[in-house]
Amino acid sequence: MLPLIHAPLAPPEPTLPVITLRVERLTLAKRLWRGTAEDGTEFGFELTAPLKDGDTFWQTPTARYVIQQPPEPVVEISLAIAASAAAGIGWAIGNLHLELAAEPTRLLAPDEPAVRQLLDRLKVPFVQTTAVFRPGRFVRGNQPTHDLGPSHRH
């Protein structure tokens, strides 16, 4: 029988060995989907809220099953700039209806031609790299992370 998952486990047993289920960001944003863990176990997902990288969603006496979002191509913009400049860059990317994430030292956006063209036009230096991209996630120094979450819509 296919296990049906509705939410992450809270709290999981951290000492159990981990079996991963690799899931792309766009699939993780959905609430209805299917996936197969690295050991071949299939799961159905009928979620009340999307899962995220690192969530334990299933556990047995011998292992716990954890979501692993693979890194993807992103552009990285250093936050070694004025706060007003960072706000302007964030506004410009959002004005294109593209997603953004902020970490203590950098902004991340999808590595798409529109983003690169915008940053070139604004003369904003950026680096093409890969990272686990979690749009709507905003981290400021040692303060708690703030996720806008799936309810944030335009």
C-alpha positions in Angstrom: 0.0 0.0 0.0 1.3 3.4 -1.0 1.9 5.6 2.1 0.0 8.9 1.8 1.8 11.9 3.4 -0.1 14.9 4.6 2.6 16.9 6.5 6.2 16.6 7.8 6.8 14.6 11.0 7.3 16.6 14.2 9.5 15.7 15.8 11.4 13.0 13.9 13.9 10.7 15.5 17.3 12.4 14.5 19.4 9.3 15.4 17.8 7.1 12.7 19.6 6.6 9.4 18.3 8.9 6.6 16.8 7.7 3.3 16.4 10.7 0.9 13.7 11.5 -1.6 15.1 14.0 -4.1 12.5 16.5 -5.2 12.8 19.5 -7.6 11.7 22.9 -6.3 8.8 23.2 -8.6 7.4 19.8 -7.4 7.9 20.8 -3.8 5.7 23.8 -4.4 2.8 21.5 -5.2 0.5 19.9 -2.7 -0.4 16.8 -4.7 2.4 14.7 -6.2 4.1 11.3 -6.0 7.7 10.4 -5.4 10.1 7.5 -5.0 12.8 7.5 -2.3 16.4 6.3 -2.9 15.5 2.8 -1.5 12.6 2.4 -4.1 9.8 3.1 -1.6 7.0 5.1 -3.3 4.9 7.8 -1.6 1.9 9.8 -2.4 1.7 13.4 -1.2 -1.6 15.1 -0.4 -0.2 18.0 1.7 -1.9 20.8 3.7 1.3 22.9 3.1 4.3 22.3 0.8 7.3 20.4 2.2 10.8 21.8 2.1 14.4 20.7 1.9 15.3 18.7 5.0 11.8 17.8 6.2 11.3 14.3 7.5 8.0 13.1 6.1 8.0 9.3 7.0 9.7 7.2 9.6 10.0 3.5 10.3 11.7 1.8 13.3 14.9 1.6 11.3 15.1 4.8 9.1 13.6 8.2 8.5 12.7 9.6 5.1 13.9 13.1 4.3 13.2 15.6 1.5 16.3 16.6 -0.4 16.0 19.5 -2.8 18.8 19.4 -5.3 20.8 22.6 -6.0 19.8 24.5 -9.2 21.3 27.3 -11.3 21.0 30.7 -9.6 22.5 34.1 -9.8 24.1 35.3 -6.6 24.2 39.0 -5.7 26.5 40.0 -2.9 24.9 42.0 -0.1 28.1 44.0 0.4 26.1 46.9 -0.9 23.9 49.7 0.6 20.5 48.4 1.9 18.7 50.8 -0.4 20.5 49.2 -3.4 19.5 45.7 -2.2 15.9 46.8 -1.8 16.0 48.3 -5.3 17.4 45.1 -6.8 14.8 43.0 -5.0 12.0 45.3 -6.3 13.3 45.1 -9.8 13.5 41.3 -9.8 10.0 41.1 -8.2 8.7 43.6 -10.8 9.6 41.0 -13.4 7.4 38.5 -11.4 10.5 36.4 -10.7 11.4 34.9 -7.3 14.0 36.0 -4.9 15.6 34.6 -1.7 17.8 36.5 0.8 20.6 35.1 2.9 22.8 37.0 5.4 25.4 37.7 2.7 23.7 37.3 -0.6 20.5 37.5 -2.7 19.6 34.6 -4.9 17.4 34.6 -8.0 16.8 31.9 -10.7 19.5 31.9 -13.4 17.3 33.0 -16.2 18.1 35.3 -19.1 15.6 38.0 -17.9 17.4 38.2 -14.5 20.9 38.3 -16.1 19.7 41.0 -18.6 18.2 43.1 -15.8 21.3 42.9 -13.6 23.5 43.8 -16.5 21.3 46.8 -17.4 21.4 47.9 -13.8 25.2 47.3 -13.7 24.8 45.0 -10.7 27.6 42.5 -10.4 26.5 38.9 -10.0 27.9 35.4 -10.0 26.3 32.4 -11.7 26.3 29.4 -9.3 24.2 26.6 -8.0 22.3 26.5 -4.7 19.2 25.0 -3.0 16.9 27.8 -4.0 14.0 28.6 -1.6 12.1 31.6 -3.0 10.4 33.8 -0.5 12.9 32.9 2.2 14.5 35.9 4.0 17.3 35.5 6.5 18.8 38.5 8.3 22.0 37.9 10.3 21.3 35.9 13.5 17.6 36.7 13.4 15.0 34.0 12.7 14.3 33.1 9.1 11.2 34.6 7.6 9.4 32.6 4.9 6.7 34.5 3.0 5.2 31.0 2.3 2.7 29.8 -0.2 0.0 32.2 0.9 2.1 35.1 -0.5 0.6 35.7 -3.9 0.5 38.6 -6.3 
